[in-house]
Amino acid sequence: MSVSKLDPIDRKILAELQADGRMTNVELAKRVGISAPPCLRRVRALEEAGFIRGYHARVNARDLGFEVKVFAMVGLNSQAEADLARFEKRCIGWPLVRECHMLNGEIDFILKCVAPDLSSFQRFLTEELLAAENVITVKTSLVIRCAKSDPGVPFEVIEARAAEIG
């Protein structure tokens, strides 16, 4: 199923589940205006098509003892595909790295990292990240505060585009 094949009800299901993935199927069906059995079939089809990749709780990192959030901009010595893939695989194995994005431009990757304290992050930085094969530069920025952290996508933009097209 491609994004162009999503009808308004599918998009509404996705928007509602993105906002609250814990609601029951009965509640979801009520919110999107269909009965429960077809709603459940649609959710399963959206899962199978890969539009829904999982259900997660948004936890409060600070309340759980992760006081430090850092963005690390990483430059590699080689951008050969094998070297990029090796670095990405390494990032997947580092628990403090919560996101890893390859970028276009002078920075090869940006990593979002969390740590209980600065000394834990520094230990990761010096013993793991800077010591990793092919890493030549790392610049870090400590997050002071976060004004916005919305997961997912803005469904209102998708709906506006759908209205323009069709």
C-alpha positions in Angstrom: 0.0 0.0 0.0 1.5 3.3 -1.0 0.8 6.6 0.6 -1.3 7.7 -2.4 -3.6 4.7 -1.7 -4.4 5.8 1.9 -7.9 7.1 2.1 -9.1 9.7 4.6 -10.1 7.0 7.1 -6.7 5.4 6.9 -5.1 8.8 7.5 -7.4 9.5 10.4 -6.6 6.1 11.9 -2.9 6.8 11.7 -3.3 10.3 13.1 -5.4 9.1 16.1 -3.0 6.2 16.8 0.0 8.6 16.6 -1.7 10.8 19.2 -2.7 7.9 21.4 -1.5 4.4 20.6 -3.1 2.9 23.7 -6.7 3.5 22.8 -8.9 0.5 22.3 -10.0 -0.5 18.8 -13.6 0.4 19.8 -12.5 3.9 20.8 -10.5 4.3 17.6 -13.4 3.1 15.5 -15.7 5.7 17.2 -13.2 8.5 16.6 -12.8 7.7 12.9 -16.5 7.0 12.3 -16.5 3.3 11.4 -17.4 0.2 13.2 -14.8 -1.9 15.2 -14.3 -4.9 12.9 -13.4 -2.9 9.7 -11.3 -0.6 11.9 -9.3 -3.5 13.2 -8.8 -4.8 9.6 -7.6 -1.4 8.5 -5.1 -1.2 11.4 -3.8 -4.6 10.7 -3.4 -3.7 7.0 -1.6 -0.5 7.9 0.7 -2.5 10.2 1.4 -5.1 7.5 2.1 -2.3 4.9 4.7 -0.8 7.3 2.8 2.5 7.9 2.6 1.5 11.6 6.0 0.3 12.7 5.3 -0.2 16.4 3.7 1.2 19.5 5.8 3.1 22.1 5.4 4.9 25.4 6.9 8.4 25.5 9.0 8.2 28.7 10.4 11.2 30.6 14.2 10.7 30.2 15.0 13.2 33.0 12.6 11.6 35.5 14.3 8.3 34.7 17.8 9.7 35.5 19.0 10.7 32.0 19.9 14.3 32.7 22.1 14.9 29.7 21.0 15.1 26.0 23.7 15.8 23.4 23.8 16.1 19.7 27.1 14.9 18.2 28.1 15.9 14.7 30.4 13.2 13.3 32.8 13.4 10.4 34.2 10.3 8.8 37.5 9.8 7.0 35.8 7.7 4.3 32.3 8.0 2.9 32.4 4.7 1.0 29.1 2.9 1.4 30.8 0.0 3.3 32.3 2.5 5.8 29.0 4.4 6.2 27.2 1.1 6.8 29.8 0.0 9.3 29.4 3.2 11.2 25.6 2.9 11.2 25.9 -0.6 12.5 28.2 0.6 15.3 25.7 3.3 16.3 22.9 0.7 16.6 25.0 -1.1 19.2 25.6 2.0 21.4 22.8 2.3 23.9 23.4 6.1 24.6 22.8 6.8 20.9 19.0 7.1 20.5 19.0 8.5 16.9 21.5 8.3 14.1 21.0 10.3 10.9 23.3 10.5 7.8 23.5 14.0 6.5 24.4 15.8 3.3 27.1 18.4 3.7 30.2 18.7 5.8 28.9 16.6 8.6 28.4 12.9 7.8 26.2 11.9 10.8 24.3 13.6 13.6 23.7 11.5 16.7 21.2 12.2 19.4 22.6 10.8 22.6 21.3 10.6 26.2 23.3 9.9 29.3 22.7 10.0 33.1 25.4 12.6 33.6 28.2 14.4 31.8 30.9 12.0 33.0 29.0 9.1 31.4 28.6 10.9 28.2 32.3 11.9 28.2 33.3 8.3 28.8 31.2 7.3 25.8 32.6 10.1 23.7 36.3 9.3 24.4 36.2 5.5 24.7 33.6 4.7 22.1 32.7 7.4 19.6 36.1 9.0 19.1 37.8 5.6 19.2 35.5 4.2 16.5 37.1 3.2 13.2 36.9 5.9 10.5 35.8 8.7 12.8 38.0 11.8 12.3 35.9 14.6 13.9 33.2 14.9 16.5 31.6 18.2 17.5 29.1 18.1 20.4 26.3 20.4 21.5 24.7 19.9 24.9 20.9 20.5 24.9 19.9 23.1 27.5 16.2 22.7 27.0 13.7 21.4 24.5 10.9 23.6 23.3 9.3 21.0 21.1 9.6 17.2 20.6 6.7 15.8 18.5 7.1 12.3 17.2 5.7 11.2 14.0 4.4 13.4 11.1 2.1 16.4 10.9 -1.1 14.8 9.6 -2.7 18.2 9.1 -0.2 18.8 6.3 -1.0 15.4 4.7 -4.8 16.3 4.8 -4.2 19.7 3.3 -2.2 18.2 0.4 -4.9 15.6 -0.1 -7.5 18.3 -0.3 -5.5 20.3 -2.8 -5.0 17.2 -5.0 -8.4 15.8 -4.9 
